[in-house]
């Protein structure tokens, strides 16, 4: 994924334990109509509708000419800071930047895999809140730019363009290290990347993709705390990339011939939404090597009790409910990134657990977020790891069409190779770090 979700994958051998809950019945896919709502976006990320029906889009930007730091796990590549982050508004067919000069850091010279404005939400009174992420050591945020800082939640006044900080999640992670890991980024330092959030009553619930936890904070800035740490999982017979001559393995990959029989991987949460039952539902990307079919959706009660609501996904990026109680899960990619496959999918999970693939591939790729509009259409942030190529797509489901019985395999392995392993490696570690 873009925005550098830290995988923090280390070898811990444990016993495999996997809870299967909601049934994984896959129904025939539907013929979906995809239309472009907005394009030419820079590392497009979060999506949400304001009470007046306007669509707000967060763009993580393309970095800039400011201070540069090594790209996590990317030999010889730098990420450089700037103020190219933005919030874009689509209203009455007009597309315009509602906020500009927001912090951004992205790979040089391409501007891909940016981090900056991540998500936007509105409270019941219509007030806007903006989450700005930062995948890395929270102490390295002094980029000297005259703009808001990384790793914080802000209340936004679109009339004046002002942002008021509510919570500093990077600072909190430095002080508390919620998941207990003490070597989280490539430099061996604690890392934080607040990636997405939701609002329930007067509380914001924020998923930190680097710290693997959900944080909660009052909208007045009170009572910031780690609400729950999401569980790791152990996978058996993990599959790692095999580099071609001249290519190198990602740092988290074991040398050839030393692949363990079992591997403990971290959760890497990416999306959070309030369900019809009032509980939180959380999507996970999973850590490296991003095993197929191992991404889960958690149900987290307001007492912190965490269970697996649905599993069998790959690289989940976001999720959302509609008014009928259907849950939509967005796969950033249908196969591990190192396979060079970027096809994404939208999967509908009905209240009875039945699953329907609404769209997969055919232009849907590297998808980073989704939301449901007031009229029930699905909006998706597409090509979300790229400078200037990002889109927002609208999907309206049509009549179902027949699909092969091997839909699971087709979903997970649909081929749309974009480049060699080495080129995709520039996305891999930045995406899940």
Residue pairs with C-beta under 8 A, 6 or more apart in sequence:
1 270
1 285
1 315
1 317
1 332
1 366
1 368
1 384
1 385
1 431
1 432
2 43
2 45
2 60
2 112
2 113
2 114
2 115
2 366
2 368
2 384
2 385
2 386
2 427
2 430
2 431
3 43
3 45
3 60
3 113
3 114
3 115
3 118
3 133
3 135
3 193
3 195
3 209
3 368
3 431
4 72
4 113
4 115
4 135
4 136
4 193
4 430
4 431
4 432
4 433
5 135
5 193
5 195
5 209
5 210
5 268
5 270
5 285
5 431
5 432
5 433
6 72
6 135
6 184
6 185
6 191
6 193
6 209
6 210
6 268
6 432
6 433
7 252
7 265
7 266
7 268
7 287
7 288
7 290
7 429
7 432
7 433
8 181
8 184
8 185
8 191
8 210
8 212
8 266
8 268
8 287
8 433
9 252
9 263
9 265
9 266
9 287
9 288
9 289
10 252
10 264
11 254
11 260
11 263
11 264
12 232
12 234
12 263
12 264
13 234
13 260
13 261
13 262
13 263
13 264
14 234
14 262
14 264
15 234
15 262
16 234
16 235
16 236
16 262
17 233
17 234
18 233
18 311
19 307
19 308
19 311
20 308
20 311
21 307
21 308
21 309
21 310
21 311
22 309
22 310
22 311
22 349
22 353
23 353
23 354
24 310
24 311
24 312
24 353
24 355
24 408
25 353
25 354
25 355
26 355
26 356
26 357
26 407
26 408
26 411
27 354
27 355
27 356
27 357
27 400
28 356
28 400
28 401
28 402
28 403
28 407
29 356
29 357
29 358
29 359
29 360
29 400
29 401
29 403
29 407
30 356
30 357
30 358
30 359
30 397
30 398
30 399
30 400
30 401
31 398
31 399
31 400
31 401
32 346
32 358
32 359
32 395
32 396
32 397
32 398
33 395
33 396
33 398
34 359
34 362
34 363
34 364
34 393
34 394
34 395
35 393
35 394
36 391
36 392
36 393
36 394
37 55
37 90
37 379
37 391
37 392
37 393
37 394
38 57
38 88
38 90
38 95
38 391
38 392
39 389
39 390
39 391
39 392
40 388
40 389
40 390
41 57
41 59
41 88
41 388
41 389
41 390
41 391
41 392
42 59
42 60
42 61
42 62
42 84
42 86
42 104
42 111
42 114
42 387
42 388
42 390
43 59
43 60
43 61
43 62
43 104
43 106
43 111
43 112
43 113
43 114
43 115
43 116
43 384
43 385
43 386
43 387
43 390
44 57
44 58
44 59
44 60
44 368
44 369
44 381
44 382
44 383
44 384
44 390
44 391
44 392
45 57
45 58
45 59
45 60
45 117
45 118
45 119
45 368
45 369
45 381
45 384
46 57
46 58
46 117
46 118
46 119
46 120
46 131
46 196
46 369
46 381
47 55
47 56
47 57
47 58
47 369
47 370
47 371
47 379
47 380
47 381
47 392
48 55
48 56
48 119
48 120
48 121
48 122
48 371
49 55
49 56
49 371
49 373
49 374
50 56
50 122
50 126
50 128
51 122
51 126
52 91
52 126
53 91
53 374
54 89
54 90
54 91
55 89
55 90
55 91
55 373
55 379
55 392
56 87
56 88
56 89
56 90
56 98
56 120
56 128
57 87
57 88
57 89
57 90
57 381
57 392
58 85
58 86
58 87
58 88
58 116
58 117
58 118
58 119
58 120
58 130
59 85
59 86
59 87
59 88
59 116
59 117
59 390
60 85
60 104
60 106
60 114
60 115
60 116
60 117
60 118
60 133
61 82
61 83
61 84
61 85
61 86
61 102
61 103
61 104
61 106
61 111
61 114
61 116
61 117
62 82
62 84
62 104
62 106
62 111
62 114
62 387
62 388
63 79
63 80
63 81
63 82
63 84
63 104
63 105
63 106
63 107
63 108
63 111
63 114
64 80
64 81
64 82
64 83
64 84
64 104
64 145
65 80
65 82
66 80
66 81
66 82
66 143
66 144
66 145
67 80
67 81
67 142
67 143
67 144
68 78
68 79
68 80
68 81
68 108
69 78
69 79
69 105
69 136
69 140
70 77
70 78
70 79
70 186
70 187
71 77
71 78
71 79
71 107
71 426
71 429
71 430
72 135
72 136
72 185
72 186
72 429
72 430
72 433
73 186
73 250
73 251
73 252
73 428
73 429
73 430
73 433
74 107
74 425
74 426
74 429
74 430
75 248
77 107
77 108
77 426
78 107
78 108
79 105
79 106
79 107
79 108
79 113
79 115
79 430
80 105
80 106
80 108
81 103
81 104
81 105
81 143
81 145
82 103
82 104
82 105
82 145
83 100
83 101
83 102
83 103
83 104
83 145
83 146
83 147
84 102
84 104
84 106
84 111
84 114
84 116
85 101
85 102
85 103
85 104
85 114
85 116
85 117
85 132
85 147
86 97
86 99
86 100
86 102
86 117
87 97
87 98
87 99
87 102
87 117
87 120
87 130
87 156
88 95
88 96
88 97
88 98
89 95
89 96
89 97
89 98
90 392
98 158
99 117
99 130
99 156
99 158
99 161
99 163
101 146
101 147
102 116
102 117
102 132
102 147
102 148
103 116
103 132
103 134
103 143
103 145
103 147
103 148
103 149
103 150
104 114
104 115
104 116
104 117
105 114
105 115
105 116
105 134
105 143
105 150
106 112
106 113
106 114
106 115
106 387
107 113
107 114
107 426
107 430
110 387
111 387
111 388
112 385
112 386
112 387
112 426
112 427
113 385
113 426
113 427
113 430
113 431
114 387
115 133
115 134
115 135
115 150
115 193
116 132
116 133
116 150
117 130
117 131
117 132
118 131
118 132
118 133
118 194
118 195
118 196
119 130
119 131
119 195
119 196
119 197
119 369
120 128
120 129
120 130
120 131
120 156
121 128
121 129
121 131
121 197
121 198
121 199
121 204
122 128
122 129
122 199
123 129
123 199
123 202
123 219
127 155
127 156
127 219
128 155
128 156
128 158
129 153
129 154
129 155
129 156
129 166
129 197
129 199
129 204
129 219
130 153
130 154
130 156
130 163
131 152
131 153
131 154
131 194
131 195
131 196
131 197
131 206
132 148
132 149
132 150
132 151
132 152
132 153
132 154
132 194
133 150
133 151
133 193
133 194
133 195
133 209
134 141
134 150
134 151
134 170
134 192
134 193
134 194
135 185
135 191
135 193
135 209
135 210
135 430
135 433
136 185
136 191
136 192
136 193
137 185
137 187
137 189
137 190
137 191
138 151
138 170
138 171
138 173
138 174
138 190
138 191
138 192
139 174
139 189
141 149
141 150
141 151
141 170
148 154
148 163
148 165
149 165
149 168
150 170
151 168
151 169
151 170
151 171
151 192
151 193
151 194
152 165
152 166
152 167
152 168
152 169
152 170
152 194
153 165
153 166
153 167
153 169
153 194
153 197
153 204
153 206
153 217
154 163
154 164
154 165
154 166
155 163
155 164
155 166
155 219
156 162
156 163
157 163
157 164
165 221
166 204
166 217
166 219
166 220
166 221
167 204
167 206
167 215
167 217
167 221
167 224
169 192
169 194
169 206
169 208
169 215
169 224
170 192
170 194
172 192
172 215
172 224
172 226
173 190
173 191
173 192
173 208
173 210
173 211
174 190
174 192
176 226
177 190
177 211
178 208
178 211
178 212
178 213
178 215
178 226
178 229
179 211
179 212
179 213
179 229
179 266
180 229
181 190
181 212
181 266
182 190
183 189
184 190
184 191
184 210
184 211
185 191
185 210
185 433
186 251
186 433
191 210
191 211
191 433
192 208
192 210
192 211
193 208
193 209
193 210
193 211
193 433
194 206
194 207
194 208
194 209
194 215
195 207
195 208
195 209
195 269
195 270
196 206
196 207
196 269
196 270
196 271
196 272
196 318
196 369
197 204
197 205
197 206
197 207
197 272
198 204
198 205
198 272
198 273
198 274
198 280
199 205
199 219
200 274
200 278
200 280
202 218
202 219
202 220
203 216
203 217
203 218
203 219
204 216
204 217
204 218
204 219
205 214
205 215
205 216
205 227
205 272
205 280
206 214
206 215
206 216
206 217
206 272
207 213
207 214
207 215
207 269
207 270
207 271
207 272
207 282
208 214
208 215
208 269
209 268
209 269
209 270
209 285
210 433
211 226
212 229
212 230
212 232
212 266
212 267
212 268
212 269
213 226
213 227
213 228
213 229
213 230
213 269
214 226
214 227
214 228
214 230
214 269
214 272
214 280
214 282
214 300
215 224
215 225
215 226
215 227
216 223
216 224
216 225
216 227
217 223
217 224
217 225
227 300
227 304
228 300
228 304
228 306
230 267
230 269
230 282
230 284
230 298
230 306
231 267
231 306
232 264
232 265
232 266
232 267
233 264
233 265
233 267
233 286
233 294
233 296
234 262
234 263
234 264
234 265
235 262
235 263
235 265
235 291
235 294
236 261
236 262
237 261
237 262
238 259
238 260
238 262
238 263
238 289
238 291
239 289
239 291
239 336
240 249
240 253
240 254
240 259
240 289
241 249
241 250
241 253
241 289
241 336
241 338
241 339
241 421
242 256
243 249
243 421
243 422
244 420
244 421
246 422
247 420
247 421
247 422
247 425
248 422
248 425
249 255
250 288
250 338
250 425
250 428
250 429
251 429
252 287
252 288
252 289
252 429
253 288
253 289
254 260
265 286
265 287
265 288
265 291
265 294
266 286
266 287
267 284
267 286
267 287
267 296
268 284
268 285
268 286
268 287
268 432
269 282
269 283
269 284
269 285
270 283
270 284
270 285
270 316
270 317
270 318
270 332
271 282
271 283
271 316
271 317
271 318
271 319
271 320
271 330
271 369
272 280
272 281
272 282
272 283
273 280
273 281
273 319
273 320
273 321
274 280
274 281
274 321
275 281
275 299
275 321
275 327
276 321
276 325
278 302
279 299
279 300
279 301
279 302
280 299
280 300
280 301
280 302
281 297
281 298
281 299
281 300
281 309
281 319
281 321
281 327
282 297
282 298
282 300
282 319
283 295
283 297
283 313
283 316
283 317
283 318
283 319
283 329
283 330
284 295
284 296
284 297
284 298
284 316
285 295
285 315
285 316
285 317
285 332
285 432
286 294
286 295
286 315
286 432
287 432
288 428
288 429
288 432
289 336
289 338
290 314
290 315
290 336
290 337
290 338
290 432
291 314
291 336
292 314
292 335
292 336
292 412
292 413
293 311
293 312
293 313
293 314
293 408
293 412
294 311
294 314
295 311
295 313
295 314
295 315
295 316
295 331
296 308
296 309
296 310
296 311
296 313
296 316
297 308
297 309
297 310
297 311
297 313
297 316
297 319
297 327
297 329
297 349
298 306
298 307
298 308
298 309
299 306
299 307
299 308
299 309
300 306
310 327
310 329
310 349
310 353
312 408
313 329
313 331
313 347
314 331
314 333
314 334
314 335
314 336
314 412
315 331
315 332
315 333
315 334
315 336
315 337
316 329
316 330
316 331
316 332
317 330
317 331
317 332
317 344
317 367
317 368
317 369
317 384
318 329
318 330
318 368
318 369
318 370
319 327
319 328
319 329
319 330
319 370
320 327
320 328
320 370
320 371
320 372
320 378
321 327
321 328
321 372
322 328
322 372
322 376
323 376
324 351
325 350
325 351
326 348
326 349
326 350
326 351
327 348
327 349
328 346
328 347
328 348
328 349
328 358
328 370
328 372
328 378
329 346
329 347
329 349
330 344
330 345
330 346
330 347
330 367
330 368
330 369
330 370
330 380
331 344
331 345
331 346
331 347
331 367
331 411
332 344
332 366
332 367
332 368
332 384
332 431
333 341
333 342
333 343
333 344
333 365
333 366
334 341
334 343
334 344
334 345
334 360
334 361
334 411
334 412
334 413
334 414
335 341
335 343
335 412
335 413
335 414
337 424
337 427
337 428
337 431
337 432
338 421
338 424
338 425
338 428
339 417
339 424
340 417
340 418
340 419
340 420
340 421
340 423
340 424
341 413
341 414
341 415
341 416
341 417
341 418
342 365
342 366
342 416
342 418
343 360
343 361
343 364
343 365
343 414
343 415
343 416
344 360
344 361
344 364
344 365
344 366
344 367
344 380
344 382
345 357
345 359
345 360
345 361
345 364
345 411
346 357
346 358
346 359
346 360
346 364
346 367
346 370
346 378
346 380
346 395
347 355
347 356
347 357
347 358
347 411
348 355
348 356
348 357
348 358
349 355
350 356
356 400
357 403
357 407
357 411
358 378
358 395
358 397
359 395
360 410
360 411
360 414
361 414
361 416
363 382
363 393
364 380
364 382
364 393
365 382
365 383
365 416
365 418
366 382
366 383
366 384
366 385
366 386
367 380
367 381
367 382
367 383
367 384
368 381
368 384
368 385
369 380
369 381
369 384
370 378
370 379
370 380
370 381
371 378
371 379
372 378
372 379
373 379
373 394
377 394
377 395
377 396
378 394
378 395
378 396
379 392
379 393
379 394
379 395
380 392
380 393
380 394
380 395
381 390
381 391
381 392
382 390
382 391
382 392
382 393
383 389
383 390
383 391
384 390
385 427
385 431
403 410
404 410
418 424
